[in-house]
Amino acid sequence: MDKERLVRDIYHKGVILCKPDTPLQEVVRVMTDTEIHAVMVSEREGKPPVGVVSHTDAIAHYEEDLTTIRAYDVMTTDVISISEDANVGEAAKKLLESNIHRLLVVSEEGKPLGILSTTDIIREMRGARWVWYLD
């Protein structure tokens, strides 16, 4: 494992956004269809997110009518970000200290570029593919 690896080397490029008034039913469909675990909430593309809707935020409303709930009703408003130039160790520390599972990756200008998740860091920790060794 290279301790000097940068966030830019391992994060998922691109950010899926929805508007604050998007019905939760649509947010859930997007999460399912794209196999992602969070959708950023923004007034429009290129603007900083005002929140994030995660799987956890959505499942809290499992038995409710998802067409009547909006992204702004359930989103977490504290979007924690990290520069793509940060090292992966710094990102891991930020995730742990914040008790979250993903960080918004931003450019020097603060433009959203993608998402770094705990899974991305675990994959980085894995290194080369493993094999079973038999005695």
Phi, psi and chi 1 to 4 in degrees:
 res  aa     phi    psi   chi1   chi2   chi3   chi4
   1 MET       -  128.5 -158.1  169.1   28.4      -
   2 ASP   -89.5  111.6 -179.2   -2.5      -      -
   3 LYS   -68.2  -11.6  -58.0 -130.5 -174.7  -90.3
   4 GLU   -99.9    9.4  -64.6  -58.9  -42.9      -
   5 ARG   -61.7  144.5  -68.9  -82.0  -76.0 -175.8
   6 LEU  -103.5  156.4  -59.9  178.7      -      -
   7 VAL   -53.0  -40.4  167.9      -      -      -
   8 ARG   -56.7  -22.7   74.7  169.5   58.4 -108.9
   9 ASP   -80.9  -19.4  -60.5  -38.0      -      -
  10 ILE  -131.5   -9.1   67.4  169.0      -      -
  11 TYR   -78.3  162.8   78.8   96.5      -      -
  12 HIS   -83.4  120.0  -76.9   84.5      -      -
  13 LYS   -75.4  142.7  -82.0   63.0  170.4  178.8
  14 GLY    94.8  147.2      -      -      -      -
  15 VAL  -129.7  130.5  179.1      -      -      -
  16 ILE   -92.4  124.8  -64.8  179.0      -      -
  17 LEU  -116.0  152.7  -59.1  168.4      -      -
  18 CYS  -135.8  162.4   73.9      -      -      -
  19 LYS   -82.5  156.8  -69.2 -173.1  175.4 -173.4
  20 PRO   -56.5  -31.0  -26.3   34.6      -      -
  21 ASP   -91.5    9.9   62.5  -11.0      -      -
  22 THR   -65.6  131.6  -57.6      -      -      -
  23 PRO   -61.3  141.1  -21.8   32.3      -      -
  24 LEU   -58.5  -32.7 -174.9   56.5      -      -
  25 GLN   -56.9  -41.7 -179.9 -179.6   36.3      -
  26 GLU   -70.6  -38.8 -172.2   61.5   24.7      -
  27 VAL   -60.5  -44.3  174.2      -      -      -
  28 VAL   -63.4  -41.0  167.8      -      -      -
  29 ARG   -61.2  -44.6  -75.6 -178.7 -178.8  159.1
  30 VAL   -62.6  -44.8  168.2      -      -      -
  31 MET   -58.2  -44.8  -77.2 -172.1 -149.4      -
  32 THR   -66.9  -49.0  -56.0      -      -      -
  33 ASP   -67.5  -28.2  -67.0  -10.7      -      -
  34 THR  -103.0   -4.0   59.2      -      -      -
  35 GLU    56.0   42.3  -63.8 -177.2   -7.0      -
  36 ILE  -109.8  166.3   61.3  167.2      -      -
  37 HIS  -110.4   -0.9  -67.1 -154.5      -      -
  38 ALA  -158.9  147.9      -      -      -      -
  39 VAL  -122.9  129.1  172.1      -      -      -
  40 MET   -77.3  145.4  -67.6  -67.4  161.6      -
  41 VAL  -110.8  124.2 -178.4      -      -      -
  42 SER  -146.3  152.5 -178.8      -      -      -
  43 GLU   -65.2  -34.9  -67.6  -64.0  -25.9      -
  44 ARG  -167.1  161.9   64.3 -173.6  160.0  125.1
  45 GLU   -58.1  139.0 -167.9  171.5   -9.1      -
  46 GLY    91.1  -15.5      -      -      -      -
  47 LYS   -91.4  149.9  -70.4  -72.7 -171.5 -176.3
  48 PRO   -62.1  141.5  -20.1   29.8      -      -
  49 PRO   -63.1  146.3  -21.0   31.6      -      -
  50 VAL   -98.8   -7.3  -65.0      -      -      -
  51 GLY  -177.3 -179.9      -      -      -      -
  52 VAL  -144.0  136.9   58.1      -      -      -
  53 VAL  -107.9  118.0  178.2      -      -      -
  54 SER  -104.5  172.2   70.1      -      -      -
  55 HIS   -53.6  -44.2  -84.1 -174.7      -      -
  56 THR   -61.6  -42.8  -55.1      -      -      -
  57 ASP   -60.1  -40.0  -62.7  -35.5      -      -
  58 ALA   -73.1  -45.9      -      -      -      -
  59 ILE   -68.7  -15.6   66.1  171.6      -      -
  60 ALA   -63.7  -13.7      -      -      -      -
  61 HIS  -116.3   27.6  -58.0  -82.6      -      -
  62 TYR   -52.1  -45.8  176.4   74.7      -      -
  63 GLU   -94.9   15.9  -65.6 -178.4  -22.1      -
  64 GLU  -105.5  167.9  -61.6  174.2   38.0      -
  65 ASP   -79.6  104.0  179.7   -1.9      -      -
  66 LEU   -69.0  -14.2  -58.0 -176.3      -      -
  67 THR   -76.6  -17.8   62.7      -      -      -
  68 THR   -98.2   -5.2   64.4      -      -      -
  69 ILE  -105.0  136.3  -58.5  168.3      -      -
  70 ARG  -105.5  158.7  -57.5  -70.6  175.9 -128.6
  71 ALA   -54.1  -41.9      -      -      -      -
  72 TYR   -65.2  -20.5   64.2   78.4      -      -
  73 ASP   -72.7  -28.4  -66.0  -35.6      -      -
  74 VAL  -119.0  -11.2  -58.0      -      -      -
  75 MET   -67.2  151.7   69.5 -175.5 -172.0      -
  76 THR   -87.2  126.7  -60.3      -      -      -
  77 THR   -86.8  -15.1   56.5      -      -      -
  78 ASP   -90.9   88.2 -172.4   18.3      -      -
  79 VAL   -86.4  117.2  178.4      -      -      -
  80 ILE   -98.5  129.4  -59.9  173.6      -      -
  81 SER  -121.4  168.8   63.1      -      -      -
  82 ILE  -148.5  149.5 -166.1  160.1      -      -
  83 SER   -72.7  146.4  166.3      -      -      -
  84 GLU   -67.1  -15.2   67.1  175.4  -15.5      -
  85 ASP   -90.0   -3.0  -63.4  -38.8      -      -
  86 ALA   -71.8  155.3      -      -      -      -
  87 ASN   -84.1  159.0   70.3   49.9      -      -
  88 VAL   -64.4  -34.6  174.6      -      -      -
  89 GLY   -60.5  -41.0      -      -      -      -
  90 GLU   -63.3  -40.5  178.7 -175.6  -20.5      -
  91 ALA   -63.9  -44.5      -      -      -      -
  92 ALA   -60.2  -43.3      -      -      -      -
  93 LYS   -62.1  -42.1 -176.5  176.4  178.7 -177.8
  94 LYS   -63.5  -42.4 -160.8  171.0 -145.9 -177.9
  95 LEU   -61.4  -46.3  -74.2  162.6      -      -
  96 LEU   -65.1  -46.5  -70.0  167.6      -      -
  97 GLU   -64.1  -32.4  -71.4  173.6  -10.9      -
  98 SER   -90.7   -8.5  -56.6      -      -      -
  99 ASN    54.9   49.0 -164.7   31.5      -      -
 100 ILE  -128.7  173.4   57.5  174.3      -      -
 101 HIS  -112.5   -7.6  -61.1  -84.4      -      -
 102 ARG  -153.9  151.4   62.3 -159.6   52.9   82.3
 103 LEU  -121.2  144.4  -64.3  167.6      -      -
 104 LEU   -79.4  126.0  175.8   66.4      -      -
 105 VAL   -93.0  128.9  179.3      -      -      -
 106 VAL  -126.3  156.8  -64.2      -      -      -
 107 SER   -78.1  177.0   67.7      -      -      -
 108 GLU   -58.5  -30.2  -72.5 -178.3   17.9      -
 109 GLU   -84.8   -2.9  -60.0   79.0   33.1      -
 110 GLY    89.8    7.8      -      -      -      -
 111 LYS   -74.6  131.2  179.2 -177.6  175.2 -167.6
 112 PRO   -62.8  128.7  -19.6   30.9      -      -
 113 LEU  -114.8  -29.6  -60.5  173.2      -      -
 114 GLY   173.4 -164.9      -      -      -      -
 115 ILE  -129.9  136.4  -56.6  -67.2      -      -
 116 LEU  -112.1  122.0  176.6   74.3      -      -
 117 SER  -111.9  167.4   71.9      -      -      -
 118 THR   -60.0  -34.0   53.6      -      -      -
 119 THR   -63.2  -38.7  -56.8      -      -      -
 120 ASP   -61.0  -40.6  -61.9  -37.5      -      -
 121 ILE   -70.4  -39.9  -64.4  174.7      -      -
 122 ILE   -60.4  -42.7  -71.8  -68.4      -      -
 123 ARG   -61.8  -39.6  -76.1 -171.4 -174.2  117.0
 124 GLU   -64.5  -39.5  172.0   65.7   13.9      -
 125 MET   -65.8  -33.2  -68.4  169.9   65.4      -
 126 ARG   -57.7  -41.7  176.5 -167.4   71.6 -151.2
 127 GLY    73.8 -143.1      -      -      -      -
 128 ALA   -63.8  155.6      -      -      -      -
 129 ARG   -55.7  145.0  -67.7  -95.3 -174.2 -148.8
 130 TRP   -93.6  161.9   50.6  -92.6      -      -
 131 VAL  -136.5  152.7  -65.2      -      -      -
 132 TRP   -82.2  133.8  -72.3  102.4      -      -
 133 TYR  -105.4  128.5  -66.5   95.3      -      -
 134 LEU  -109.5  138.4  -59.7  174.5      -      -
 135 ASP   -84.4      -  -69.2  -27.1      -      -
